[in-house]
Amino acid sequence: MCVTRVGKILSITGTMAKVEFLDDKVTRDIDVSMIEGIKENSFVEVFADSALTRLTAKEALWRKKLWLEMRSKMN
């Protein structure tokens, strides 16, 4: 099963972005080359260190909630 995470773009350099994940506040460098016109403060869906889609703030918060619920059931 593939599970995506949601993050907020903090900064962008070329095709790489520093992204803070909403579920645990960890930051990582993520490839954003698949999304045109991506900007700082955008929310993105991430899988395998690549941004797949841009999300609205509402979508991002909803997915964060789902992710945290799923993680709590795994413990």
C-alpha positions in Angstrom: 0.0 0.0 0.0 1.3 3.5 -0.9 0.8 6.3 1.6 1.4 9.9 0.7 2.3 12.6 3.1 1.4 16.3 3.1 3.9 19.1 3.5 4.3 22.8 3.1 7.0 24.3 0.9 9.4 26.5 2.9 11.8 27.3 0.1 12.6 26.3 -3.5 16.0 26.0 -5.3 15.7 24.9 -8.9 13.6 21.7 -8.9 14.2 20.9 -5.2 12.2 22.3 -2.3 12.6 22.3 1.5 9.3 20.9 2.7 8.0 20.7 6.2 5.7 17.7 6.8 2.5 18.6 8.6 2.2 15.5 10.7 5.6 15.7 12.5 7.2 19.1 11.5 10.2 17.3 10.0 11.8 19.0 7.0 13.2 17.3 3.9 14.4 18.2 0.4 11.7 17.1 -2.1 11.8 17.0 -5.9 9.1 19.4 -7.2 9.8 19.1 -10.9 6.5 17.4 -11.7 4.4 20.4 -10.6 4.5 23.6 -12.7 4.4 27.0 -11.1 4.9 25.7 -7.6 5.6 28.5 -5.0 6.7 28.9 -1.4 3.9 28.3 1.1 2.1 25.9 -1.2 0.9 22.6 0.2 1.9 19.4 -1.7 1.2 15.7 -1.6 4.6 13.8 -1.3 5.6 10.2 -2.1 9.1 8.9 -2.4 10.7 12.3 -1.9 8.7 13.7 -4.9 5.8 16.2 -4.8 2.9 14.7 -6.8 0.2 17.3 -6.6 -0.5 20.7 -5.2 -3.2 20.9 -2.4 -5.4 23.6 -1.0 -4.9 24.4 2.7 -8.2 22.8 3.4 -7.2 19.6 1.6 -3.8 19.6 3.3 -5.4 19.8 6.8 -7.9 17.1 6.0 -5.2 14.8 4.8 -3.1 15.6 7.8 -6.0 14.5 10.0 -6.4 11.2 8.1 -2.6 10.5 8.3 -2.6 11.0 12.1 -5.6 8.8 12.6 -4.0 6.1 10.5 -0.8 6.3 12.4 -2.6 6.1 15.8 -4.3 2.9 14.7 -1.0 1.3 13.7 0.4 1.7 17.3 
